[in-house]
Amino acid sequence: MTPDDASFVAFVLDQMSAIAEVQGRPMFGGLGLYCRGIFFGIVYGGRLYFRSDDTTRKRFEARGMGPFRPNSRQTLARYYEVPVDVLEDRTELAAWAEEAVTSDPDPFRTPSAPGSPPRPARRTRP
């Protein structure tokens, strides 16, 4: 992480300091943001991205914001860049962060029938 990236990370974490239980964890040259144990944001390359769902994605797109692209071959379409004016307004940032935390973590899953046992967790690669 460059000194500029570290300075931006410090700024983001300071802006989010009023949000209870927000933590940053290093990941892939950036920082993953967690709240109450839920992964909801990414700080990478001097930009902040929040997890979106069908409802919130439209707001990001209406503001001209794009999805997270760590490289030319990869796009994480669920994570969109947070507009600068939102990032600079702690109250607005907290509202957007809460929406990211509570957005559906897996919009492609099929809901279980009422009363059915929970589905097993997805397997991860070793």
C-alpha positions in Angstrom: 0.0 0.0 0.0 1.4 3.4 -1.0 1.6 6.3 1.4 -1.3 8.0 -0.5 -3.4 4.8 -0.2 -2.6 4.6 3.5 -3.7 8.2 3.9 -7.0 7.6 2.1 -7.6 4.5 4.2 -7.1 6.6 7.4 -9.5 9.2 6.0 -12.2 6.6 5.2 -11.9 5.0 8.6 -12.0 8.4 10.3 -15.2 9.3 8.3 -16.8 6.0 9.4 -15.6 6.2 13.1 -19.2 7.0 14.3 -20.5 3.7 12.9 -20.3 1.0 15.6 -18.2 -2.1 14.9 -16.6 -1.1 11.6 -13.3 -2.8 11.1 -10.8 -2.8 8.2 -8.9 -5.9 7.3 -6.1 -6.0 4.7 -7.0 -7.9 1.5 -5.5 -8.1 -1.9 -3.6 -4.9 -1.7 -6.6 -3.0 -0.4 -8.8 -3.0 2.7 -11.9 -5.0 3.3 -14.6 -3.2 5.5 -16.6 -5.2 7.9 -19.5 -4.2 10.2 -20.9 -6.6 12.8 -18.8 -9.3 11.0 -20.4 -8.6 7.6 -18.2 -7.8 4.6 -19.7 -4.7 3.0 -17.0 -2.5 1.5 -13.6 -2.3 -0.2 -11.0 0.5 -0.1 -8.7 0.1 -3.1 -6.7 2.4 -5.3 -7.8 5.6 -3.5 -11.5 4.7 -3.9 -14.3 3.4 -1.6 -16.7 0.8 -2.8 -19.9 -0.5 -1.0 -21.8 -3.7 -1.6 -25.0 -3.0 -3.5 -28.2 -4.8 -4.3 -30.9 -4.3 -7.0 -32.3 -1.3 -5.2 -29.1 0.5 -4.2 -27.2 -0.2 -7.4 -29.6 2.1 -9.3 -28.7 5.0 -7.0 -24.9 4.4 -7.6 -25.5 4.2 -11.4 -27.7 7.3 -11.3 -24.8 9.2 -9.7 -22.4 7.9 -12.5 -20.6 5.5 -10.3 -19.2 2.2 -11.6 -18.5 -1.2 -10.2 -15.2 -2.3 -8.6 -12.6 -3.3 -11.2 -9.4 -4.4 -9.5 -7.9 -5.1 -13.0 -9.0 -5.2 -16.7 -10.1 -8.8 -16.5 -12.2 -8.7 -13.3 -15.3 -6.8 -12.2 -17.1 -7.2 -8.9 -20.5 -6.1 -10.0 -21.9 -6.1 -6.5 -19.5 -3.4 -5.3 -19.9 0.2 -6.5 -17.8 3.2 -5.9 -19.2 5.6 -3.3 -19.6 9.2 -4.6 -17.1 11.7 -3.2 -19.8 14.0 -1.8 -21.2 11.0 0.2 -17.7 10.1 1.4 -17.2 13.6 2.7 -20.5 13.7 4.6 -20.3 11.5 7.7 -24.1 11.3 8.2 -24.8 10.4 4.5 -21.8 7.9 4.5 -23.2 6.2 7.6 -26.6 5.8 5.9 -25.1 4.4 2.7 -22.8 2.1 4.8 -25.8 0.7 6.7 -27.6 0.0 3.4 -24.5 -1.9 2.2 -24.3 -3.9 5.4 -28.0 -4.9 5.2 -28.1 -5.5 1.4 -28.7 -9.1 0.3 -25.3 -10.8 0.5 -26.4 -13.5 -2.1 -29.1 -12.2 -4.5 -28.9 -15.3 -6.6 -29.9 -17.8 -4.0 -33.3 -19.5 -4.1 -35.3 -18.9 -1.0 -36.0 -21.9 1.2 -39.5 -23.0 1.7 -41.0 -22.0 5.1 -40.2 -24.6 7.7 -37.4 -26.3 5.6 -34.0 -26.9 7.2 -31.3 -24.4 6.4 -29.1 -25.0 3.4 -25.6 -26.1 4.0 -22.9 -23.5 3.7 -21.2 -23.1 0.4 -18.0 -25.0 0.1 -14.8 -23.0 -0.2 -11.6 -24.0 -2.0 -8.8 -25.2 0.3 
